[in-house]
Amino acid sequence: MEPFTTHTGIVAPLEALNVDTDQIIPKQFLKRIERTGYGRFLFYDWRYLDDAETPNPAFELNAARYQGATVLLSKENFGCGSSREHAPWALVDYGFRCILAPSFADIFYNNCFNNGLLPIRLDGDLVEGLFREVRASDGYTLTVDLPAQVVIAPDGRHIPFEISAFKKEMLVNGWDQVGLALRYEPDIAAYERGHGIG
């Protein structure tokens, strides 16, 4: 998993409440057995017209100004619904590294850390202000400094955020669940030898 330390990226606004995992990655695309290739199906029902090929001009993320965005700005309860891990897979495969929202569904929030995606909870009024700034300025970028736990706006404002020390350590070091287990490989091997395993 790619470590996350400091990231600067274009911000894309998704001004919707309760964005559920079936909107993030619809169920018909869950048959794939690898983690890659989900990005083209991200927000599928919103991104495309009925022919399933033509980009929907009414969907804001399709606008040229948000192409290449790596920071997603959204509203309360992002990632609600079923607990599919495919949702962060799709967001990461599309190119997002960070999501800013007032709140996240718990399972989705934890799945993000297991897949190198940083979900940041920010005050609702602050998020509303960011929506206004993003729409007022083409190419609006934010810098996310995870070690310092701040989001840096183009005008130099530092917006602090909270994160558990353990989850922060996971992302900074690029550890998923397998990576965490491998840190204890010598101990595991010693245990197995001592118990005649392997």
N, C-alpha and C positions, 0 to 999 in steps of 0.2 A: 504494500500500500504506500502511495506517495506521501511523504511527510508534509505537514502543513505548519509553516512558521509564519511568514509574512506573505500576503497575497494582495495584489492590486488588480482590479478588474472593472469592466463596464457593468453597470447595474441595470437589470431588467425588472420592470414593475409588473407584478401580477396581483392586481387589486381585487382579490376575491377572498371571502370568508370561508372557513371550513373546507379547504381544498383537500379532497379525500384521495386515498391511494388509487382508487379506480379512475380518477381523472388524471392523476400523475402518470400511471401506466395501466391502461385498460386490461381486463382479465384475459382477452383473447391473445395477448402477447406474452403470456406467462409460461408458454410451453418450451421456450428456449432453455437449453441446459447450461449455457455459459453466461457470464456476467456482462459480456459486451454485446453491442448491437441494439441496445434498448433505447439509445438516445433518439433515434429517428421516430420512435413511437411515443415519446414524451408528450403529454397533454394532447394526445392524438385527436380526441373528439373535439377539442377546441382549436387545434392548429390547422385542421384541414376541412375543406368543404365536403359535401356529401359524396363526391367522387373519390374521396380518400387519397387524393393526390395533390389537388390544388390548394395552396396555402390560403387560409381564411384571412382576408384582409382586415376583418374586424377584431382578430385576436392580436392584442398589443405586442406580444413577444415576436410576432412575425414581421414587425416593422424593421426596416433596414437599419435604423439607428440602434437597435438592440441585438443585432447579429454579432456573435462572438462574446456575448455577455457571459461572465463567470460568477457574478453575484446576483442572487435572486432576492427581490424584496416582495414580501407578501403580508397577508393579514392573519388574524387570530386562528388558532387551531389548525395550522398547516399540517398535512400528513395524517389526518384522521381517517377512520374507516378500518379496513382489514389490515393485518400486520405484515403485508408482503414486503420482503426485503428488496424486491425488484424496484420499488419506488426510488430509493437512493441510488440503485444501480443505474436507472434511467437518467436521473438528474446528473450523476457524475459522467456518464457516457456522453451526454449532451454537451458537457463542458463546465457545468456549475461546480464551484469549489466551496461556496458558502451560501447560506440562506439566512436572511434577516426577517424576523417576524415577532409579533408580541408574544405568541405562544405556539407550541407544537404538541401534537399527540405524542404521548409518552413512548410508545413502541417505535414509532417513526423516528423520534428524537434519538433514541439509543441506537437504532439501526444506522443512522447517519455516521456516528463515530466509528462503527465497525467497517465503514466503507470509504473513509477519507473525506467525508463531507462535513463541514462545520456549520451546525445550526446555532444561530445566536438569537437569544431573546432580548428584545429591546422594548422600552416603554411604548405604549400605543400612540401617544401624542408625538413622540419622537419619530416613529415610523411614518405617521401621517405627514410630518414635515419633510421626511426623506422622499416620499412619493411626489410631493410638490417640487422639490429640487430636481429630482430625476427628470420629470416631465419638462421642466423649464430649461434644461441644458442638454443638448446633444452630446453624447459621449461621456456622460456623467460617470465618474469612477469613484470608488471607495478603496481605501487600503485597510486590510484587516491584519492587525499585528496580534497573533495569538499569544506569544510569550508575554507581551505587555498587557494583553486583554483589553485592547482598544480598537475601535473603528475610527479611521481618520478620514474626515471629509475633505473635499477639495479646498475649502477655505482654511484648513488647518485645525479645525475643531477636533478634539479627541473625545470620543464617545466610549466610555467604559462599559464592559459587559462582564457578567459572571459566568463561570464555568467550573465544574468540579476539577480538582487537581488531577485526579486519575484520568478523566476523559481528555484533559489538556495534554497530559503526558503521552497518552495513546496517539493523538494526532501529531504532536510535535515529533515523535519518534517514528511515525508511520507504522504503528503496530495494530494489526487486526487481532482477532481472537487467536488465530494460529501463531502470529508473531509473539503474542503475550506468552503462549504456552512454550514456545521455543526458547524463551529466555531462561527457562528452567530445565532445558534439555539435559545438562549434566546431572542434575538432581534426579530427574526421571530415569535416566540410564542407570544411576547408582541404585535406585530403588528396585528397578527391574533385575539387576544383577543380584541384589540381595535376596530377591524372592524367586530366583530361577526363571524369570520371564525373559523371553527373547533369546 
